[in-house]
Amino acid sequence: MDQTDLPEDVHVEHEPTIAWEPSPAAPDTEPTEKRLEGAFGWALMVERGPRAGLTYVLGPGETLVGRHPDSAIFFGDVTVSRHHARFTVDESGLRVEDLGSTNGTYVNGVRGDTFMLAPKDEVMVGKYLLLVLRGND
């Protein structure tokens, strides 16, 4: 049965999210100090994944991460759900919330729904490992 044989109100997803579980990270052999200088509040640096080295500066409010083209942080990989996670910057700090993703959101190796973040926390979204940074605002 192909898509043309289905009723009009039925949609078949052609690019589903693939289930993936992160393996334990190998310990660093050489400690490195990763810093980002500048006048900004919060940022996420891709430590591991297809966009390693790229940094996203987060403004006040919500920033959506996912595989959907409208995501503010777009990760075009099947281990990332279309609407994977939401980062929120407000007066209480930086928070990440998983949006019911297939593979979950991990902070410092722990899977959960919502986390308050601090500088140097590591957030795993699919294959992407993000380092939380704080500027000198």
Secondary structure, DSSP 8 states (H G I E B T S, - for coil): --GGGS-TT----SS-------------SS-------SS-SEEEEEEESTTTT-EEEE-SEEEEEESSTT-SEE--STTS-TT-EEEEEETTEEEEEE-S-SS-EEETTEEESEEEE-TT-EEEETTEEEEEEE---
